[in-house]
């Protein structure tokens, strides 16, 4: 029997598997930390809660029908996602816009996995936005079509504008 145990131990070591005895985590501590997270979520979600856009992209279904606030760098207005039947937003009434990926700092890459829609009448107020301007917007994630988050913007504001440069 000792030979079998020794053989199993040698095989585990050769396979790179480590076996470690540990204490189980008490269920009460798991419940306590979960309740803390839930309380924080409820306190932050009066109207909406601030999230990193990469969190929404990573788990769009977790944000479905939730109202969120995002602070990001504006990239450009676009027609991305407009008139797509499963998550219909008409190009007559809406314009979409892209924000820059917050995880890439050395150059500008749009976060195209997040489809963000703004009414055309509201977008016309911000026609002079430039790539890199800091914006904050709130809205509701209304669809997860194509595995992406699709969001209607309810409020939009410019936090800071990049200085204009003459070319």
N, C-alpha and C positions, 0 to 999 in steps of 0.2 A: 504494500500500500504506500509506503514511504517512497518507493521508486516511482510510482505513478505521480505522486505529488511533486517530486523533484523534477520529473519530466515535464509536467505541466508548467511549473515555475520557469524552467529553462525555455520552454516554447514561448511563454508570455514575454520573457526578457528579450528573446530573439525577435519577436514580432513587434517589440517596442511598446508593449502595453504595460502600463504601471497599475498596480493594484494598491489602493490605499484605503485603510479603514478610516471612517470619519463619523462624526456624530450627526445624526439626523437633525434637520432644522425643525424646531418646534412649530407646529401649525399656528400657535397663537402669535408668534412673531411674524409669520407670513401674513396673517390676517391684519395685524396691526399696521404693517407697512402698506398693505393694499388700502386699508381705510384711510391712511394718511394721504396717499396718492389721490384717492377718490375725493377727499375733502378739499385738497388743493385744486383738483379739476373743477369741482363745483364752485369754489370761491372765485376761480378765474373765468368762469363761463357765464357770468351774468348776461352779457350780450354775445360776446365772443372771447376766444382766448388766443393769445399770440403763439404762433408756431413757426418753426423753421420750415421753409418750403420743401426741403429735402425729406422731412418726415412725412409730409403729405404724399410726395412722389413714391416713397418707400412702401407706404401702406394706405393707398387711397380709400379702400373700403372702411378703414377705421374712422375716416373723417366724413363719410357719406352722410348727408343731411345735417352736418354740423356747421356752425358759423365760426369762422376763424379770422384772425388778423395776421397779416404778413407785412414785415418791413423788409424791403429789398431794393436792389439797384434796378432801375428801369432799363430795359434793353431797346424795345421798339414796339410800335403798333404793328399789327399783323392781321391776316385773315385766317390764320391757323385754326382749324376746328369749326369754322362757320359753315352752316348749311349741312352739317353731318346729321343724318336722320336719327340715329339712336340717342343723340344728346343735342337736339335741335336748338340752335340759336341762329336766327336769321341774319344774314349779312345786311339786310335793309335796316335793321334796328340795333344791331350790335357790332362792335369791333373787338377783336381780341388783342391782347398785348402780351409780350414776353418779358420776363425778368431774367437777370443774369444769375447763373449758378453761384451760390455763395461759397462753394467748396473749391472753386478755381479762382485764384487771385492774380495770377501773372498775365492772363489775357481774358477777353470777354467771350463767354459761351452762354447762349440762351438756354433756359430751363424749359425746353419744349414739351416735356412730359406733363407739365401743369398747364391745362387749358384755362385761360382766364378771360372772362367776357365782361365788357363794360358797355353801357348803353352809348349809342353814338352821340346823343345830345350831351352827355357828361364828358365823353372823350374829347369833344370839340373844345372844351374849356382848357384842355391840356395839350393842345396841338404843338406847342413849342417845347415839349419835353425832349431832352437829349439822353442818349445812351449814357448811363452812369449816374443820372439823377437819382436821389434817394426818395423812395415813395413808401407810403403805408396805405394798405387797403384792407377792407373787411368784406367778407362775403360768405356765401353758403356753397359747400360742395354739393352739387345736385346730381352728379353722375360719376360712374367709374367705367364708362364705355372704353373699350380697347385697353383696359387695365390702367388707364390714366385718370387723374382727378380732373373734373370739369367744374369750374367755379364761376358763379355769378357774383359780381362785385356790387355791394350795396353802398359803400362809402370809399372815397378815394381822396388822398391828399399828398401833396408834395412836401417832403421834409426838408430837403436841401437840393439846390441845383448846382451842377458843375459850372464853373466859370466858362463863359463863351470864349472860344479861341478863334482868331482870324486866320484864315488859310491863305 
